[in-house]
Structures are given as structure tokens and as C-alpha cells.
Amino acid sequence: MESSERIIVSLDLGSALTKVVVGRPISEYETEIIGTGMFPSSGIKNGSIINIEATTRSIIEAVSEAELMCGQEIGYVVVNVTGKSVRADNSKGVVAITNRDRVVTEPDIVRVIEAAQAVRVPADQEILHVLSKEFSVDDQTSIKDPIGMTGVRLEAEVHIVTAGLTALHNLEKCIEAAGLAEETRVLSSLASSDAVLTSGEKDLGTAVLDIGAGICDLIVYVDGGIAYSSVIPFGGYNVTSDLSIGLKTTIETAELVKKRFGHCSLEEIDPTETVEIPPISGRPARAVLREELVHVIEPRMREIFEMVDAELIKSGKKSFLAGGVILTGGGSLLEGIESLAEDVFRLTVTRARPAGLSGLSDRVSSPEFATAVGLIKYASRLGDMERKSQDRSETWSKKIRRWIEENL
């Protein structure tokens, strides 16, 4: 099947919204959007499923809307994985190049990747991704594809991502109950970075922070490879909750006010500006100074960024981030968020939205769709669903060559 004929459907299970995006990969750099669907998530908290029935209902409603728009029945989905159960770490493997010519071959790659994967995975965790960071042949480092090189020692560094078995089983139950099947599972931050980062930015050294309603997904690229990833269990909902208490109003009203008038920097707003709080429970609408909102929003967002900064420091790669930090996700839409983030991180910060889109691109060209669009872009690099059935007949040579290409 030609690339232009493939249809890929992404399912982004967020803490606030369940999003479905139907896309047709046109080329490596362009994806045509042919359908979307959204429905409020009532069974997900901090990226984790807490109610199977409610989550299933959200999936069914979002899928139905997307099917109506694209005029096709949806059967398979590429789904995101995030939440507190996600763990990630780097691992190294070393093997000797034993053939007579000392040339790196496919079997050597198999052995070194197996050696790098030989880590102890807890019984309640399952490996989600094994992503290549780089290879080394003797003293030559930062090699992406070592096949054909000469040496005596081959080393591989990989980024291993695991997720909790319970979380994955709950995810599978919801998808099956909605009458769907998983094509593949993808780490949320990996998908988001595929939507907003270029290969040049990955080489330069860049972190992507996807700010969702319940969590923040962080991923760090250095020299083109993934050096670190993490999930911070706080997000936009925490800001909304504080605002609800501060303004003595409902969560729904606080969210509405935050989206319309929220700001992250007291210095950038007019101290005399007022905003109207809509009426609730028979009480009349009232006016408050906009700076009252900022007095609540700024400290909470600063606190979240400080937690993210602690993760960047923990990664040991903060000083390598010449490309700075890219913000995306629905939570990044707050005004003034870039200047606040720069103040905390002491790095350049920009906000990004999915790029390389055509068709119904206006429906998804917002930071809050970064994960959903990225899932399609990631899956298109891995090939269409037919590849799964082809895997069994592939030779080791083809498998390893494909593994290297997918991780470049």
C-alpha cells in the first residue's frame, strides 16, 4: 500500500479531553488530516485510567465523531501511554566484534541491543520502548548506524521506557470495550516531540514539555537521540483548581476564566484591568481585577516549572540544551507562559504547535493536539498496520536495518 493511501488513527487519552485524529501520511513531512473527534474525559486522572466505563464512553463518542467526519469506519488506533506508572532510564551494552574482518554486521547489532536491554524490569512493569541513543565503535562515538564500520568493540546506548502492567491492561480493556484494536502504543512525550521538533532541533539539544490538564510530559534530545524522559504528575487542572478556590467559583467557571483571561506574568498586565466572573447558583456576575487571577496562576505555574527544572537537572543534560525548551500541550496556551518558563529554566523557551499538516489542519493546528498528531507521525514512520503481519517472515537483517531506520 502506498504511503498516500494509508490511513492512521490516533487516540489521545488526556485527563481533560479524549481526542481522535484521522490522518493520511502524504510524505515524510506532510500529513493530511481527514477527521477529528473530541469528548470530555471523565474517567482519567493525572494521565491514568480510574474508571473503565467512563473512559470507554469517551472513546466511543470521540471515535463516532471522527468516523462521521471522515466517512470511514475506525478499527485500529495508535494510542498514547503516560501517567505515574511510566518509568524510563538509559542503558548500555557492549560486545566484541568477533568476525575475521572486524566489520560490524547485523548480528553484532542484535547482540549489542540484547546486551543493552539486559536490565532488570520489575514484575509489575512492561517494556514499552527501546529507543537507540547512539552507538560507539572503539573510540568513535555518536554513531547512528555502525554497520560496515571496522573495530573490535561495539557499544550501544539505549533509552528504555516501561509502563505499569495494570495501567496497560486497563488501557487495553477500554479500547477493546469500545470495539477497537491497538495498532501500537507510544509514549506521549515521544509522540509530542514528533509533532513539534525537527531533526535539526533534536541534534542541537532540545527539551519538549507537553503541559496537559493532569500531567506534564518531558522528553530531552541530545545529539539527535533521546537522553531523558519523565512524567510530572501536575498540570493545568492544578492551576484551575487553585483558581476555583481563589475566586470562590466552580471548576468549570474557573477553567473558562483561565482560558479567556489567564496570564503568567503580573508585570505584563494592566493593574486596573477587570474581568467578569459569570453568575453561578443564582449569584450575580461580578467583576474582579485581572491581577487577582495572576496572583493565583503565576505561583502555581512557577511551582510546576520548578519541578520540571529539577528533572532537567536530574537528566544531567540541561547544559547541552542549545535549542532550549519547547512548550506544547493545552496548558501552554496561557499568556505569558514563555517568559515565566525562561525565568525558571534560564534557557530559551518557545511555544510550538504541530507542523506539516494539510486537509482539515485548522482543527488540529494547536498545541493541545501535539500528542494526537504526533502519534500519527510516529506511526507513519513505523509503517502501516500490514507491517505487523510481515514481521514474522522478516530476516534478522531486515529487522535490524528497520530498527536502526526507525530510531534515526
N, C-alpha and C positions, 0 to 999 in steps of 0.2 A: 504493500500500500504506500502510495506516495505521501510525502510529508504534508502536502496541501490538502490531502483527503482525510487525514487523521483528525478525530475529534477527541479532545481530552476534557474531562470534567473534574473540577477541583471542589472539595468540600472543606471549608474553613470553619471549624467549630470554635467560635470565640465565646468569651464569657458574657458578652452583651448581644452579639448577633451571630446567627448561623448563616454563612454565605455560600452560595453555589455559583460558580462561574464556568461557562461552557466556552471553550476556545479551540480554534483550529490553527496549529502552527503553520505559518506560511514559509518562514525561513528561520535561520538561527537567531535573527534579530527582530523578527516580527511575528506577532500572534494576533489573529483575527478573533475578536470577541463576538460570539453569536447568541449568547443568552446569559442571563443572570437571575438569581433569586435570593431573597433575604427573608429572614424571620427572626424575631427576638429569641434569644437563648434563655430558657428558664430552668434548665437542668444542668448548667455548667457553672462552676465557681472556681476562680483562680486557675482556669485552664483545665480543670479536672471535672469529669462527669460525676454528678452527685445524684442524678435522677434519670434512670434509663428511659422511662416512659416519656418524660417531658422532652428529653434530648431527641428521642426518636420522632416525636411530633414536630419538633423544629426542623429536623432534617427533611421529613416528608413535605412540609409546607414550602420550604425553600426550593427543594427539588421540583415540586409541582409548578412553581412559578417559573423556574428556569426552563422546564420542558415546554411550557406554554409559549415562552418567548422564542425558543429556538426551533420549535416544531419537531423535536425528536425525543424519543424515549431514552431516559438515562438508566444505565445498568451498572456501570463501573465508575468509581470515583477515586481520585487521588486525595488522600486525607492528611491533615496536619496532626502532628503529635507535639504536645507541650505539657506543662504542668510541673508540680513539685516532684514527681517521680522520675523526671528526666535527669540523667547523670552523664557527664562527659569527661574524658581525660585523654591525654596523649600517651602513646605507647611506641616503643622502638623494638625492632627486630634486626638481628644481624646473622648473616650466613656467609660461608665461604663459597667463592666461585670455583667449582671443582672440575669443570671440563678442561680438556687439554689446552685449548686456546685461551683460556681465562676470559672468555667473552660472556657477557651477561645474556642469558636466554630466558624464554618464558618460564620454564621450570624453576629457574632461580627466583623469579618474581613470585611464583607460587609459594616457594619455601619461605622467602623473607616476609611475605604478608602473613603467612600462617604463624611465623615466629612472633611477629608484631601483635597478632591477635591473641597470643597465648597469655591472656591476662585472666585474673580470677573475677568472674562475673557472679555477683550474688544470686542466690537461688530465686529470689523474687524479682529479678531483672532480666530483660531480654535485649540482645544487641539489635539496635535499630539501624545504625550506620557504621561502616568502617571507611573513613574518608582519608585518602592519601594526602599527606602534607608535603613530603619530599623524599627523594632517595639520595643516597650517597654511595659513591664507588671509590674506595680507598680514601684519598684526601679531597676528592671532588664532591662538593656538597650542592644542595639546592637543585638537584636534577629532577625533572618531571618524568622523563621516560628514559631509563637507563639501558634498555635493550640494545645490544650491539656494542656497548662500551666494554673496554678491557680493564680488568683489575683482579684482585684476589679477595676483596672483601666487599660485600653488598649490604647496605643498611637501609632500612625503611622506617620512616616515622609516620604514624597514622593517628587520626583523631577518632576515637571510639565513642559512640553515643549509645546509651542504653536507656530503656524506659521500663517502668514497673509493669509486671505481668498483669496485675489486677486492672490497672488503667487501660492497658491494651485490650484485655478481654472485654471490658465494659464498652470500649470503642467499637470493637467487633460486633458485640451484641446489638448496639444501637443501629449500626449500618445494615446488618442483616435484617433486623426488625423493620427497617424502612424499605426493605425489598431491594437492597443494593449489594454490591460486592466491592471489596477493596482491590484497586489495581496496585497501589503501593502506599506506604506510609512515609511521610517526610517530616523531619524536624522543622518546626515552624520558622525558626530563625534562619535555617538554611534556605527555605523557600523565599522568605522575605528578601534575603540578600540577592537571590537570583533575579528578583523583580527590579531591584533598585541599584545594584552595583555593576560596574563594567569590569572587565578583566584587568584593565589598567589600574583601577582603584584597588582591586584585590592585590595586585603586585606591589602597589605603593605602600600598602599597610593601612587598612581602614576597618573601623568597627561599625556594625549596624545595630541600632537599638530600635526594636519594634515595640512601641508603647500601646498595649492593648487595654481593655477595660479591667481585666483581673490580674494580668501579669505583664512583665516586660521580658522580651526575648532578646538576648545579646549574643552576637557572634563576632569574632575577631579574625580578620585575614591578615597574614603577613607573608610577603614573597609569593603571593598567589595561592597559598594554602591556608586551611583553617587551623589557627593556632589555639583557639579557645572558644567555648560556648557555655552559656549559662542561662538559667531562668530565675528571674527575680519576682517573687510572689506578691507584687504590688503593681497597681496600675491606675488608670483613670477613675475607676469606681471609688477608690480610696479618697480621691480629691472630691468627687461628687458627694460622698458620704459626709465628709467634713463640712462641705458647703451646706448640705441639708441641715446639719446641726447648727451651724453658724447663722444661717438665715431663718432658722425655725420654719422650715418648709419641707415638702415631700421630696423623696429621692428623684421622682420624675420631674418636678419643677426645678430642682437644683441642677439636674442634668441639662435641662433646657436653657437655664440661665447661664450655666457654664459655657455651653456651646456658643451662645449668642454674644455674651459679654465678658467671658473669662479672659484673663491676662496673667502672665507670669512675672511681670516687672512693674513695680509700683512707680518707678521713675519715668516710665513711658506713657502714663495715662494722666488725664486732666483731673486734678483733685476735686474739682467742682462737678464733675460729670455724674449724673444719676441714672439708674436703671430701674425698670419697673418689675416688681415681683408679682406674677399672676395671682389672682384670687384662689384660695383653697378653702374647702369646708365652710363655705358661707362667709368667710372673712374677705373683706375688700382687698383689691390690689393695693400695693404700697410701693413707694419709691425708696431706694437706698443708694448711698454713694457707691460708685463702681469700685472705689478703693477698698470697700469692705469685702468685696469678692476677692480682690488681690491679696488682702491680708490673710485670707484662708488658703488660696490656691498656691501662692508663691512658696510658703514654708513647706507644704506637703510635697510639691514637685521638687524642691531643693533636696528634701529628705530622700526621695526616690532616686534622684540623680547621684546623691552621695553614696547610696548603696550600689548603684551601677559603677561609680568610680572605684569603689572598693574592689569590685570584680575585675575591673581593668587593671588595677594594681596587682591583684592576685594572679592575673594571667602572666605577668612579667613582660608583657609586650606593649605597655602603654607608650613607652618612649619610641616605639617603632611605628606609631600610627601617624605617618606623614599625611595621610589622607583624612585624618580626623575622625569624627563620628558622624554617621548619617542617621538621622531620626526618621522613622516612618511609623505606620500604625495610626489608628484613630486618635490616640492620645496626643500625637504630635501636632494636631491641628490647633492647639491652644496658641493664641497670640503671645509673642514674646518668649516663646519656649527656647528658641535657639540661643538668645543672649543669656538666659539663665543657665542653660546647659554649658555654654562656653565658660561662664564664670565658675562653674563647679569643676568641669573636666580640665580646664586650661588647655583646650585643644580647639581646633576649628570645628564648628558644628553646622551642618546644613540639613534641611528637611527635604525628603525625596518622595516621589510617587512612582508607580510602575511606568516603565517606558517601553517603546517598541510595540505599541498597540494600534490596531485598526478595527474597523467594524463598529460595534457598539462601545467604542473606547471611552466615551464620555461617562458611561455608567460605572466604570471601574478605575478611572484615572484620578484616584485619590489615595493618599497614604493608607487609609483604612483597608484598602484592597490589596496591599502589598503581598500578604501571605497567600491569598486566593489566586492572584495572578502568578506569583512565584511558583506555586505548586504545578501549574500548567507548564511553565517554562522549564522547571526541573524535570518533569515527566517527559517532556518533548525531547530532552537531551538523552534520556534513557531509552527512547524509542516507544512505539505504541504497544498496545496490550498483547499483540501477537508475539512479542519477544519472549514472553514468559514460556510459551509452549516451545519456542525454538531453543531455549536454554539447555534442555536435556540432551539435545543432539550436538551441541557445540563441542569442539575440541578444547583442550586446556589452552591452546594457543589463542583461539578466538576469544575465549573468556577473559584471559589476562589482558589481551590487547584492548578489549572493550572496557575492562575495569579501569585501565590507565586513561583511556579517552574520556570516560565519564567523570573522572576526577581531575582532569586538567582545568 
